[in-house]
Amino acid sequence: MFKNLRTPVLAASLMLCSAGAMASGVDIAINGGAESGDFMGWDTFDNGGTVEITTDNPSGGVYAIELNGSGGPFNPVAKNANIGIGVITPGAEVTVSFDIRGSASAGGVFFAEIFSELAGGGVSQAEILGGGPLFPDADSSVWTSYSFTTTVGPDVSGGISIQFAAICGAVPGCVSNYFVDNLVVKTAAPIPVPAAVWLLGSAIGLLGLRKRAA
């Protein structure tokens, strides 16, 4: 009895290994912790405020990104731009994780967004992560970790972009000063074709052995 069960179990195990490989995550963020010491992989827009690389209390490593839109109307932006081209597929599930700290008052807010980019410009989908402003720990020195899982749009020929914005309106005394670190963007990694073929062939072969033994 156990002899008859052994081969199907081995075949099933191989197929589970294949599924596990497909489900493993690949980080497609570029320089997500700013550990290059510059904005490699990022597009930045001061928009009246400032976007800087800082060594002031990073969440990990040596550097973090600081966005200061205080005294607005300002909305400085840092965008990990056009990542995953040729890797991420339309409708794929992605998990976006990052750490932020900072302070806001008198109408200051902080947003994180994901854009599904078109080759040559434009987007097929835009989403505010969390559905609205994010509010880290009230102590501006304490880092808060966020993680969001979502699906990308129907066209990602230009990859995807993760954007952070510290926004102040035209309100006297407005403060929006935030720090971003440890951006990780994970998407399911397809198993390499040669490995998939090998696994499938092995499973078929094992099933064939069982048939002959019977």
C-alpha positions as CSV (number, residue, x, y, z in Angstrom):
1,M,0.0,0.0,0.0
2,F,2.7,2.5,1.0
3,K,4.6,1.6,-2.2
4,N,1.7,2.7,-4.3
5,L,1.3,6.0,-2.4
6,R,5.0,6.9,-2.5
7,T,5.3,8.0,-6.1
8,P,2.2,10.3,-6.2
9,V,3.5,11.9,-3.0
10,L,6.9,12.5,-4.5
11,A,5.3,14.0,-7.6
12,A,3.0,16.2,-5.5
13,S,6.0,17.4,-3.5
14,L,7.8,18.4,-6.7
15,M,4.8,20.4,-7.8
16,L,4.6,22.0,-4.4
17,C,8.2,23.0,-4.7
18,S,7.4,24.6,-8.0
19,A,4.5,26.5,-6.5
20,G,6.7,27.7,-3.6
21,A,9.3,29.0,-6.0
22,M,6.7,30.9,-7.9
23,A,5.3,32.5,-4.7
24,S,8.7,33.7,-3.5
25,G,9.1,37.5,-3.5
26,V,11.5,39.6,-5.4
27,D,12.3,43.1,-4.3
28,I,12.2,45.4,-7.3
29,A,12.8,48.7,-5.5
30,I,15.9,50.6,-6.5
31,N,18.0,52.0,-3.7
32,G,15.0,51.8,-1.4
33,G,17.0,52.8,1.7
34,A,19.0,55.5,-0.1
35,E,22.1,53.7,1.0
36,S,23.9,54.9,-2.2
37,G,24.0,58.2,-0.4
38,D,22.2,59.9,-3.4
39,F,18.9,59.7,-5.3
40,M,19.9,56.9,-7.6
41,G,16.6,55.2,-8.7
42,W,14.6,58.1,-7.4
43,D,12.9,61.1,-9.1
44,T,12.5,64.1,-6.8
45,F,10.5,67.3,-7.1
46,D,10.9,70.1,-4.5
47,N,7.6,71.8,-5.5
48,G,8.5,74.7,-3.1
49,G,9.7,72.5,-0.3
50,T,12.9,70.3,-0.1
51,V,13.8,66.7,-0.7
52,E,17.2,65.7,0.7
53,I,19.3,62.7,1.7
54,T,19.9,62.8,5.4
55,T,21.9,60.9,8.0
56,D,19.6,62.1,10.8
57,N,18.2,59.1,12.7
58,P,17.7,56.7,9.7
59,S,15.5,53.6,10.3
60,G,18.3,51.3,8.9
61,G,21.7,51.8,7.5
62,V,23.2,55.3,7.2
63,Y,20.8,57.3,5.1
64,A,17.1,58.2,4.8
65,I,15.1,60.5,2.6
66,E,13.7,63.7,4.1
67,L,10.7,65.6,2.6
68,N,9.8,69.0,4.1
69,G,6.8,70.8,2.8
70,S,6.4,73.1,5.8
71,G,5.3,76.7,5.3
72,G,3.3,75.8,2.1
73,P,1.6,75.7,-0.1
74,F,4.3,73.2,-0.9
75,N,4.3,69.5,-1.9
76,P,7.8,68.0,-2.2
77,V,7.8,64.5,-3.8
78,A,10.2,61.6,-3.9
79,K,9.4,58.8,-6.3
80,N,11.1,55.4,-6.8
81,A,10.4,55.6,-10.5
82,N,9.6,53.0,-13.2
83,I,10.8,50.0,-11.3
84,G,10.2,46.4,-12.4
85,I,10.1,47.0,-16.2
86,G,10.0,43.6,-17.9
87,V,9.6,41.8,-14.6
88,I,6.3,42.9,-13.2
89,T,3.2,41.8,-15.2
90,P,-0.2,43.4,-15.6
91,G,-2.6,42.7,-12.7
92,A,0.3,41.3,-10.6
93,E,0.0,41.4,-6.8
94,V,2.7,43.6,-5.1
95,T,3.5,44.3,-1.5
96,V,4.9,47.7,-0.7
97,S,6.7,48.1,2.7
98,F,8.5,51.2,4.1
99,D,9.2,53.1,7.3
100,I,8.3,56.7,8.0
101,R,8.6,59.1,10.8
102,G,7.9,62.8,11.1
103,S,5.6,65.5,12.2
104,A,2.6,67.5,10.8
105,S,0.4,70.2,12.1
106,A,-2.0,72.9,10.8
107,G,-3.1,70.8,7.8
108,G,0.2,69.1,6.9
109,V,-0.3,65.6,5.5
110,F,1.8,62.7,4.1
111,F,0.8,60.4,1.3
112,A,2.2,57.3,-0.2
113,E,1.0,56.3,-3.7
114,I,1.6,53.6,-6.3
115,F,1.4,54.2,-10.1
116,S,1.2,51.7,-12.9
117,E,3.3,53.4,-15.6
118,L,2.9,53.3,-19.3
119,A,5.9,53.2,-21.6
120,G,6.4,56.7,-23.0
121,G,4.4,58.4,-20.2
122,G,1.0,58.3,-18.5
123,V,-0.4,55.7,-16.1
124,S,-2.9,52.9,-16.3
125,Q,-3.8,53.0,-12.6
126,A,-3.0,55.2,-9.6
127,E,-3.7,54.3,-6.0
128,I,-3.2,56.0,-2.6
129,L,-1.8,53.4,-0.3
130,G,-3.9,53.1,2.8
131,G,-6.7,55.1,1.1
132,G,-5.6,58.4,2.6
133,P,-2.9,60.2,4.6
134,L,-0.6,58.2,6.7
135,F,0.0,59.1,10.4
136,P,3.2,57.7,12.0
137,D,3.9,57.7,15.7
138,A,3.3,61.1,17.2
139,D,6.9,61.2,18.4
140,S,8.7,62.4,15.3
141,S,11.8,60.5,16.3
142,V,10.1,57.1,16.3
143,W,9.8,55.1,13.0
144,T,6.5,53.5,12.0
145,S,6.5,50.6,9.6
146,Y,3.8,50.2,6.9
147,S,3.0,47.4,4.5
148,F,0.3,47.3,1.8
149,T,-0.6,44.6,-0.6
150,T,-2.4,45.6,-3.8
151,T,-2.6,44.7,-7.5
152,V,-1.1,46.8,-10.3
153,G,-2.9,48.1,-13.4
154,P,-3.6,46.5,-16.8
155,D,-0.6,48.1,-18.4
156,V,2.8,48.2,-16.7
157,S,5.0,48.6,-19.8
158,G,6.7,51.5,-18.0
159,G,7.0,49.6,-14.7
160,I,5.5,50.9,-11.5
161,S,6.4,53.9,-9.3
162,I,6.1,54.4,-5.5
163,Q,5.7,58.0,-4.6
164,F,5.9,59.8,-1.3
165,A,4.7,63.4,-0.8
166,A,4.8,65.7,2.2
167,I,2.1,68.3,1.6
168,C,1.2,71.7,3.2
169,G,-1.6,74.0,2.1
170,A,-1.7,77.7,2.3
171,V,-2.3,77.7,6.1
172,P,-0.1,79.8,8.4
173,G,2.2,77.6,10.5
174,C,1.6,74.5,8.4
175,V,4.1,71.7,9.1
176,S,4.7,68.6,7.0
177,N,8.2,67.2,7.6
178,Y,8.7,63.5,7.0
179,F,11.4,60.9,6.6
180,V,11.2,57.7,4.5
181,D,13.5,54.7,4.7
182,N,13.6,51.0,3.9
183,L,11.3,50.9,0.9
184,V,10.8,47.3,-0.3
185,V,8.5,46.4,-3.3
186,K,7.9,42.7,-3.7
187,T,6.2,40.9,-6.5
188,A,5.8,37.2,-7.2
189,A,8.9,35.8,-8.9
190,P,8.0,33.4,-11.8
191,I,10.1,30.2,-11.7
192,P,12.7,30.1,-14.5
193,V,11.4,28.2,-17.5
194,P,14.2,25.5,-17.5
195,A,13.5,24.7,-13.9
196,A,9.8,24.6,-14.4
197,V,10.3,22.2,-17.3
198,W,12.6,20.0,-15.2
199,L,10.2,19.8,-12.4
200,L,7.3,18.9,-14.7
201,G,9.3,16.3,-16.5
202,S,10.4,14.8,-13.2
203,A,6.9,14.6,-11.9
204,I,5.7,12.9,-15.2
205,G,8.6,10.5,-15.0
206,L,7.8,9.5,-11.5
207,L,4.2,8.9,-12.4
208,G,5.4,6.8,-15.3
209,L,7.4,4.6,-12.9
210,R,4.4,4.1,-10.8
211,K,2.4,3.0,-13.8
212,R,5.0,0.4,-14.9
213,A,5.3,-0.9,-11.3
214,A,1.5,-1.5,-11.2
